[in-house]
Amino acid sequence: MRIGYRSISHWIRSFPSAVLGVPLFWKILIANTVIVVVGAIVGTVLTAELIRAEQGRSTLELVGYLVLAGVVLSVLVNAVIL
């Protein structure tokens, strides 16, 4: 199957209406799942880098920043969806 310019541009134009047709429950579930997965990956990488770079530094500060970022991102995404 060959994907051409027309099919990509059609997909881009039809994407917003397809998203609007998804039930609210699934939008929230998908958005929160993406937030958790991205947060787990970014948090793990940041923690590993912090431990390598500054072994004596407290990780509580990083945990606080990650929790704050996760809460803010979750609230913003849910506010946009709702």
MOPAC internal coordinates of N, CA, C and O (Angstrom, degrees):
PM7 1SCF
backbone

  N    0.0000 0     0.00 0     0.00 0    0    0    0
  C    1.4448 1     0.00 0     0.00 0    1    0    0
  C    1.5244 1   108.61 1     0.00 0    2    1    0
  O    1.2310 1   120.68 1   -49.64 1    3    2    1
  N    1.2723 1   116.31 1   130.36 1    3    2    1
  C    1.4555 1   121.60 1  -177.53 1    5    3    2
  C    1.5274 1   109.77 1  -102.59 1    6    5    3
  O    1.2310 1   121.39 1   -49.36 1    7    6    5
  N    1.3075 1   114.94 1   130.64 1    7    6    5
  C    1.4619 1   119.66 1   179.11 1    9    7    6
  C    1.5173 1   107.31 1  -101.07 1   10    9    7
  O    1.2310 1   121.04 1   -60.83 1   11   10    9
  N    1.2974 1   115.61 1   119.17 1   11   10    9
  C    1.4521 1   120.27 1  -179.18 1   13   11   10
  C    1.5096 1   112.18 1  -106.60 1   14   13   11
  O    1.2310 1   121.66 1    -0.04 1   15   14   13
  N    1.3101 1   114.43 1   179.96 1   15   14   13
  C    1.4580 1   121.29 1  -179.40 1   17   15   14
  C    1.5171 1   111.00 1   -60.08 1   18   17   15
  O    1.2310 1   120.69 1   139.20 1   19   18   17
  N    1.3192 1   116.28 1   -40.80 1   19   18   17
  C    1.4751 1   119.15 1  -177.79 1   21   19   18
  C    1.5205 1   111.90 1   -64.33 1   22   21   19
  O    1.2310 1   119.61 1   139.17 1   23   22   21
  N    1.3188 1   118.35 1   -40.83 1   23   22   21
  C    1.4603 1   119.40 1  -178.32 1   25   23   22
  C    1.5273 1   111.22 1   -69.77 1   26   25   23
  O    1.2310 1   119.90 1   144.61 1   27   26   25
  N    1.3316 1   117.79 1   -35.39 1   27   26   25
  C    1.4613 1   120.41 1   177.71 1   29   27   26
  C    1.5250 1   110.28 1   -68.61 1   30   29   27
  O    1.2310 1   120.42 1   135.06 1   31   30   29
  N    1.3183 1   116.81 1   -44.94 1   31   30   29
  C    1.4674 1   118.94 1   179.83 1   33   31   30
  C    1.5284 1   110.71 1   -66.19 1   34   33   31
  O    1.2310 1   119.95 1   145.45 1   35   34   33
  N    1.3220 1   117.70 1   -34.55 1   35   34   33
  C    1.4720 1   120.62 1   176.37 1   37   35   34
  C    1.5261 1   109.95 1   -64.83 1   38   37   35
  O    1.2310 1   120.52 1   137.61 1   39   38   37
  N    1.3326 1   116.61 1   -42.39 1   39   38   37
  C    1.4557 1   120.91 1   179.67 1   41   39   38
  C    1.5259 1   110.20 1   -62.51 1   42   41   39
  O    1.2310 1   120.45 1   137.20 1   43   42   41
  N    1.3316 1   116.75 1   -42.80 1   43   42   41
  C    1.4680 1   120.88 1   179.89 1   45   43   42
  C    1.5259 1   110.69 1   -63.44 1   46   45   43
  O    1.2310 1   120.13 1   138.45 1   47   46   45
  N    1.3327 1   117.36 1   -41.55 1   47   46   45
  C    1.4713 1   120.27 1   179.94 1   49   47   46
  C    1.5254 1   111.81 1   -70.34 1   50   49   47
  O    1.2310 1   119.68 1   146.06 1   51   50   49
  N    1.3245 1   118.22 1   -33.94 1   51   50   49
  C    1.4594 1   120.31 1  -175.92 1   53   51   50
  C    1.5326 1   112.83 1   -88.08 1   54   53   51
  O    1.2310 1   119.91 1   168.78 1   55   54   53
  N    1.3231 1   117.77 1   -11.22 1   55   54   53
  C    1.4669 1   120.84 1  -177.63 1   57   55   54
  C    1.5284 1   113.39 1   -59.67 1   58   57   55
  O    1.2310 1   118.78 1   131.68 1   59   58   57
  N    1.3454 1   119.94 1   -48.32 1   59   58   57
  C    1.4763 1   119.03 1  -179.26 1   61   59   58
  C    1.5279 1   113.19 1   -58.59 1   62   61   59
  O    1.2310 1   119.64 1   138.73 1   63   62   61
  N    1.3182 1   118.29 1   -41.27 1   63   62   61
  C    1.4613 1   119.30 1  -179.99 1   65   63   62
  C    1.5263 1   111.26 1   -70.19 1   66   65   63
  O    1.2310 1   120.51 1   148.69 1   67   66   65
  N    1.3315 1   116.63 1   -31.31 1   67   66   65
  C    1.4669 1   119.55 1   177.02 1   69   67   66
  C    1.5267 1   110.46 1   -67.75 1   70   69   67
  O    1.2310 1   120.29 1   139.88 1   71   70   69
  N    1.3207 1   117.05 1   -40.12 1   71   70   69
  C    1.4630 1   121.04 1   178.72 1   73   71   70
  C    1.5208 1   110.47 1   -66.41 1   74   73   71
  O    1.2310 1   120.28 1   140.38 1   75   74   73
  N    1.3125 1   117.06 1   -39.62 1   75   74   73
  C    1.4654 1   120.13 1   179.27 1   77   75   74
  C    1.5226 1   111.78 1   -64.34 1   78   77   75
  O    1.2310 1   120.03 1   154.93 1   79   78   77
  N    1.3320 1   117.55 1   -25.07 1   79   78   77
  C    1.4602 1   121.20 1  -179.79 1   81   79   78
  C    1.5168 1   114.05 1   -81.28 1   82   81   79
  O    1.2310 1   119.76 1   169.91 1   83   82   81
  N    1.3290 1   118.06 1   -10.09 1   83   82   81
  C    1.4639 1   121.78 1  -179.22 1   85   83   82
  C    1.5276 1   108.90 1   -76.31 1   86   85   83
  O    1.2310 1   119.95 1   -45.85 1   87   86   85
  N    1.3301 1   117.70 1   134.15 1   87   86   85
  C    1.4707 1   119.79 1   178.87 1   89   87   86
  C    1.5334 1   111.87 1   -59.31 1   90   89   87
  O    1.2310 1   120.92 1   -30.57 1   91   90   89
  N    1.3208 1   115.85 1   149.43 1   91   90   89
  C    1.4587 1   122.94 1  -176.53 1   93   91   90
  C    1.5206 1   112.27 1   -56.65 1   94   93   91
  O    1.2310 1   120.01 1   138.61 1   95   94   93
  N    1.3170 1   117.58 1   -41.39 1   95   94   93
  C    1.4645 1   121.37 1   179.33 1   97   95   94
  C    1.5191 1   110.93 1   -55.26 1   98   97   95
  O    1.2310 1   120.03 1   133.89 1   99   98   97
  N    1.3284 1   117.55 1   -46.11 1   99   98   97
  C    1.4625 1   121.75 1  -177.38 1  101   99   98
  C    1.5234 1   111.45 1   -71.11 1  102  101   99
  O    1.2310 1   119.99 1   145.18 1  103  102  101
  N    1.3200 1   117.63 1   -34.82 1  103  102  101
  C    1.4679 1   119.86 1   176.29 1  105  103  102
  C    1.5219 1   110.75 1   -61.29 1  106  105  103
  O    1.2310 1   120.70 1   133.42 1  107  106  105
  N    1.3259 1   116.27 1   -46.58 1  107  106  105
  C    1.4580 1   121.13 1  -179.63 1  109  107  106
  C    1.5229 1   110.46 1   -66.15 1  110  109  107
  O    1.2310 1   120.19 1   136.28 1  111  110  109
  N    1.3152 1   117.25 1   -43.72 1  111  110  109
  C    1.4556 1   121.41 1  -179.61 1  113  111  110
  C    1.5268 1   111.55 1   -61.78 1  114  113  111
  O    1.2310 1   120.48 1   134.56 1  115  114  113
  N    1.3175 1   116.69 1   -45.44 1  115  114  113
  C    1.4690 1   120.95 1   179.74 1  117  115  114
  C    1.5264 1   111.09 1   -66.58 1  118  117  115
  O    1.2310 1   120.27 1   134.65 1  119  118  117
  N    1.3240 1   117.09 1   -45.35 1  119  118  117
  C    1.4688 1   120.42 1  -179.50 1  121  119  118
  C    1.5216 1   111.26 1   -61.54 1  122  121  119
  O    1.2310 1   120.21 1   135.37 1  123  122  121
  N    1.3199 1   117.21 1   -44.63 1  123  122  121
  C    1.4622 1   120.13 1  -179.74 1  125  123  122
  C    1.5328 1   111.78 1   -68.41 1  126  125  123
  O    1.2310 1   120.26 1   145.47 1  127  126  125
  N    1.3200 1   117.10 1   -34.53 1  127  126  125
  C    1.4644 1   120.37 1   176.06 1  129  127  126
  C    1.5238 1   111.14 1   -64.44 1  130  129  127
  O    1.2310 1   120.63 1   137.17 1  131  130  129
  N    1.3283 1   116.39 1   -42.83 1  131  130  129
  C    1.4680 1   120.45 1   177.95 1  133  131  130
  C    1.5292 1   109.90 1   -62.60 1  134  133  131
  O    1.2310 1   120.17 1   137.88 1  135  134  133
  N    1.3199 1   117.27 1   -42.12 1  135  134  133
  C    1.4619 1   121.00 1   178.83 1  137  135  134
  C    1.5318 1   110.71 1   -61.08 1  138  137  135
  O    1.2310 1   120.11 1   135.97 1  139  138  137
  N    1.3139 1   117.39 1   -44.03 1  139  138  137
  C    1.4659 1   120.88 1  -179.08 1  141  139  138
  C    1.5291 1   110.76 1   -65.82 1  142  141  139
  O    1.2310 1   120.13 1   135.27 1  143  142  141
  N    1.3314 1   117.36 1   -44.73 1  143  142  141
  C    1.4687 1   120.37 1  -179.14 1  145  143  142
  C    1.5260 1   111.05 1   -64.53 1  146  145  143
  O    1.2310 1   120.25 1   131.88 1  147  146  145
  N    1.3341 1   117.12 1   -48.12 1  147  146  145
  C    1.4705 1   120.57 1   179.67 1  149  147  146
  C    1.5310 1   110.04 1   -64.09 1  150  149  147
  O    1.2310 1   120.11 1   139.10 1  151  150  149
  N    1.3137 1   117.40 1   -40.90 1  151  150  149
  C    1.4620 1   120.74 1   178.21 1  153  151  150
  C    1.5226 1   112.52 1   -63.17 1  154  153  151
  O    1.2310 1   120.47 1   140.05 1  155  154  153
  N    1.3148 1   116.70 1   -39.95 1  155  154  153
  C    1.4668 1   120.15 1   178.53 1  157  155  154
  C    1.5256 1   111.00 1   -65.39 1  158  157  155
  O    1.2310 1   120.56 1   137.15 1  159  158  157
  N    1.3195 1   116.53 1   -42.85 1  159  158  157
  C    1.4714 1   120.10 1  -179.97 1  161  159  158
  C    1.5224 1   110.73 1   -66.96 1  162  161  159
  O    1.2310 1   120.30 1   128.45 1  163  162  161
  N    1.3320 1   117.02 1   -51.55 1  163  162  161
  C    1.4678 1   120.87 1  -178.45 1  165  163  162
  C    1.5243 1   110.57 1   -63.60 1  166  165  163
  O    1.2310 1   120.22 1   137.83 1  167  166  165
  N    1.3134 1   117.18 1   -42.17 1  167  166  165
  C    1.4594 1   120.55 1   179.53 1  169  167  166
  C    1.5145 1   112.76 1   -62.65 1  170  169  167
  O    1.2310 1   120.48 1   139.03 1  171  170  169
  N    1.3178 1   116.70 1   -40.97 1  171  170  169
  C    1.4574 1   120.83 1   178.61 1  173  171  170
  C    1.5195 1   111.24 1   -65.33 1  174  173  171
  O    1.2310 1   120.57 1   135.17 1  175  174  173
  N    1.3291 1   116.51 1   -44.83 1  175  174  173
  C    1.4686 1   120.54 1   179.48 1  177  175  174
  C    1.5287 1   110.54 1   -63.78 1  178  177  175
  O    1.2310 1   120.34 1   133.09 1  179  178  177
  N    1.3200 1   116.95 1   -46.91 1  179  178  177
  C    1.4673 1   119.86 1  -179.81 1  181  179  178
  C    1.5263 1   111.91 1   -62.52 1  182  181  179
  O    1.2310 1   120.35 1   139.07 1  183  182  181
  N    1.3151 1   116.94 1   -40.93 1  183  182  181
  C    1.4642 1   120.54 1   179.50 1  185  183  182
  C    1.5235 1   110.76 1   -64.47 1  186  185  183
  O    1.2310 1   120.52 1   134.92 1  187  186  185
  N    1.3204 1   116.61 1   -45.08 1  187  186  185
  C    1.4650 1   120.32 1   179.52 1  189  187  186
  C    1.5252 1   111.15 1   -62.12 1  190  189  187
  O    1.2310 1   120.49 1   136.99 1  191  190  189
  N    1.3324 1   116.66 1   -43.01 1  191  190  189
  C    1.4681 1   120.27 1   179.32 1  193  191  190
  C    1.5257 1   111.58 1   -66.41 1  194  193  191
  O    1.2310 1   120.59 1   140.28 1  195  194  193
  N    1.3156 1   116.48 1   -39.72 1  195  194  193
  C    1.4677 1   119.95 1   179.45 1  197  195  194
  C    1.5196 1   110.97 1   -64.55 1  198  197  195
  O    1.2310 1   120.46 1   137.31 1  199  198  197
  N    1.3136 1   116.72 1   -42.69 1  199  198  197
  C    1.4611 1   120.63 1  -179.76 1  201  199  198
  C    1.5301 1   110.35 1   -65.07 1  202  201  199
  O    1.2310 1   120.31 1   139.61 1  203  202  201
  N    1.3307 1   117.00 1   -40.39 1  203  202  201
  C    1.4667 1   120.15 1   178.10 1  205  203  202
  C    1.5245 1   111.89 1   -66.60 1  206  205  203
  O    1.2310 1   120.61 1   138.79 1  207  206  205
  N    1.3239 1   116.43 1   -41.21 1  207  206  205
  C    1.4657 1   120.49 1  -174.51 1  209  207  206
  C    1.5285 1   112.48 1   -77.84 1  210  209  207
  O    1.2310 1   120.24 1   136.22 1  211  210  209
  N    1.3152 1   117.15 1   -43.78 1  211  210  209
  C    1.4699 1   121.29 1  -174.95 1  213  211  210
  C    1.5217 1   109.05 1  -133.46 1  214  213  211
  O    1.2310 1   120.85 1   -93.03 1  215  214  213
  N    1.3038 1   115.97 1    86.97 1  215  214  213
  C    1.4618 1   120.58 1  -173.51 1  217  215  214
  C    1.5264 1   113.74 1   -66.25 1  218  217  215
  O    1.2310 1   119.53 1   153.33 1  219  218  217
  N    1.3040 1   118.50 1   -26.67 1  219  218  217
  C    1.4558 1   120.72 1  -178.35 1  221  219  218
  C    1.5208 1   114.24 1   -87.87 1  222  221  219
  O    1.2310 1   120.05 1   173.31 1  223  222  221
  N    1.3219 1   117.51 1    -6.69 1  223  222  221
  C    1.4666 1   121.44 1  -174.51 1  225  223  222
  C    1.5313 1   111.15 1   -76.83 1  226  225  223
  O    1.2310 1   120.80 1   -35.42 1  227  226  225
  N    1.3183 1   116.07 1   144.58 1  227  226  225
  C    1.4581 1   122.08 1   178.66 1  229  227  226
  C    1.5284 1   110.25 1   -72.61 1  230  229  227
  O    1.2310 1   121.25 1   -42.83 1  231  230  229
  N    1.3068 1   115.21 1   137.17 1  231  230  229
  C    1.4639 1   119.02 1   178.69 1  233  231  230
  C    1.5237 1   111.94 1   -85.73 1  234  233  231
  O    1.2310 1   120.05 1   171.14 1  235  234  233
  N    1.3210 1   117.51 1    -8.86 1  235  234  233
  C    1.4653 1   120.07 1   179.83 1  237  235  234
  C    1.5231 1   111.67 1   -61.64 1  238  237  235
  O    1.2310 1   120.48 1   144.11 1  239  238  237
  N    1.3213 1   116.69 1   -35.89 1  239  238  237
  C    1.4624 1   120.15 1   177.97 1  241  239  238
  C    1.5324 1   110.58 1   -62.44 1  242  241  239
  O    1.2310 1   121.05 1   134.35 1  243  242  241
  N    1.3293 1   115.60 1   -45.65 1  243  242  241
  C    1.4627 1   119.99 1   178.70 1  245  243  242
  C    1.5233 1   111.03 1   -64.34 1  246  245  243
  O    1.2310 1   120.38 1   138.34 1  247  246  245
  N    1.3098 1   116.88 1   -41.66 1  247  246  245
  C    1.4675 1   120.56 1   178.05 1  249  247  246
  C    1.5161 1   110.31 1   -59.79 1  250  249  247
  O    1.2310 1   120.43 1   136.50 1  251  250  249
  N    1.3200 1   116.79 1   -43.50 1  251  250  249
  C    1.4653 1   121.01 1   178.08 1  253  251  250
  C    1.5196 1   112.10 1   -60.23 1  254  253  251
  O    1.2310 1   120.73 1   135.33 1  255  254  253
  N    1.3409 1   116.22 1   -44.67 1  255  254  253
  C    1.4697 1   119.82 1   178.53 1  257  255  254
  C    1.5287 1   111.28 1   -63.64 1  258  257  255
  O    1.2310 1   120.54 1   137.65 1  259  258  257
  N    1.3274 1   116.57 1   -42.35 1  259  258  257
  C    1.4647 1   119.86 1  -179.28 1  261  259  258
  C    1.5311 1   111.49 1   -66.34 1  262  261  259
  O    1.2310 1   120.45 1   139.84 1  263  262  261
  N    1.3191 1   116.75 1   -40.16 1  263  262  261
  C    1.4719 1   120.15 1   177.35 1  265  263  262
  C    1.5241 1   110.29 1   -64.06 1  266  265  263
  O    1.2310 1   120.71 1   134.49 1  267  266  265
  N    1.3246 1   116.26 1   -45.51 1  267  266  265
  C    1.4644 1   120.22 1   179.07 1  269  267  266
  C    1.5299 1   111.04 1   -60.94 1  270  269  267
  O    1.2310 1   120.43 1   134.35 1  271  270  269
  N    1.3255 1   116.79 1   -45.65 1  271  270  269
  C    1.4676 1   120.55 1   179.40 1  273  271  270
  C    1.5256 1   111.23 1   -62.28 1  274  273  271
  O    1.2310 1   120.13 1   138.84 1  275  274  273
  N    1.3307 1   117.35 1   -41.16 1  275  274  273
  C    1.4607 1   121.10 1   179.43 1  277  275  274
  C    1.5169 1   112.38 1   -64.54 1  278  277  275
  O    1.2310 1   120.61 1   136.95 1  279  278  277
  N    1.3195 1   116.43 1   -43.05 1  279  278  277
  C    1.4690 1   120.51 1   179.95 1  281  279  278
  C    1.5258 1   110.63 1   -66.04 1  282  281  279
  O    1.2310 1   120.83 1   133.67 1  283  282  281
  N    1.3342 1   116.02 1   -46.33 1  283  282  281
  C    1.4699 1   119.63 1  -179.70 1  285  283  282
  C    1.5191 1   110.56 1   -62.17 1  286  285  283
  O    1.2310 1   120.07 1   133.83 1  287  286  285
  N    1.3299 1   117.48 1   -46.17 1  287  286  285
  C    1.4641 1   120.71 1  -179.77 1  289  287  286
  C    1.5278 1   111.07 1   -62.87 1  290  289  287
  O    1.2310 1   120.26 1   137.76 1  291  290  289
  N    1.3216 1   117.10 1   -42.24 1  291  290  289
  C    1.4633 1   120.66 1   179.62 1  293  291  290
  C    1.5210 1   111.29 1   -63.47 1  294  293  291
  O    1.2310 1   120.29 1   136.23 1  295  294  293
  N    1.3194 1   117.05 1   -43.77 1  295  294  293
  C    1.4685 1   120.73 1   179.92 1  297  295  294
  C    1.5364 1   109.93 1   -64.02 1  298  297  295
  O    1.2310 1   120.49 1   135.45 1  299  298  297
  N    1.3310 1   116.66 1   -44.55 1  299  298  297
  C    1.4734 1   119.78 1  -179.97 1  301  299  298
  C    1.5245 1   111.88 1   -62.48 1  302  301  299
  O    1.2310 1   120.50 1   133.44 1  303  302  301
  N    1.3185 1   116.65 1   -46.56 1  303  302  301
  C    1.4709 1   119.82 1  -179.05 1  305  303  302
  C    1.5239 1   110.30 1   -63.59 1  306  305  303
  O    1.2310 1   120.34 1   135.45 1  307  306  305
  N    1.3280 1   116.95 1   -44.55 1  307  306  305
  C    1.4613 1   119.04 1   179.11 1  309  307  306
  C    1.5210 1   112.33 1   -65.91 1  310  309  307
  O    1.2310 1   120.14 1   146.29 1  311  310  309
  N    1.3356 1   117.34 1   -33.71 1  311  310  309
  C    1.4667 1   119.92 1   177.02 1  313  311  310
  C    1.5303 1   110.48 1   -65.97 1  314  313  311
  O    1.2310 1   120.28 1   141.84 1  315  314  313
  N    1.3103 1   117.06 1   -38.16 1  315  314  313
  C    1.4770 1   120.43 1   178.32 1  317  315  314
  C    1.5228 1   110.05 1   -67.36 1  318  317  315
  O    1.2310 1   120.48 1   136.98 1  319  318  317
  N    1.3289 1   116.69 1   -43.02 1  319  318  317
  C    1.4716 1   120.58 1  -178.17 1  321  319  318
  C    1.5250 1   110.39 1   -67.60 1  322  321  319
  O    1.2310 1   120.80 1   135.57 1  323  322  321
  N    1.3214 1   116.07 1   -44.43 1  323  322  321
  C    1.4723 1   118.98 1  -175.79 1  325  323  322
  C    1.5142 1   110.11 1   -81.17 1  326  325  323
  O    1.2310 1   120.10 1   180.00 1  327  326  325

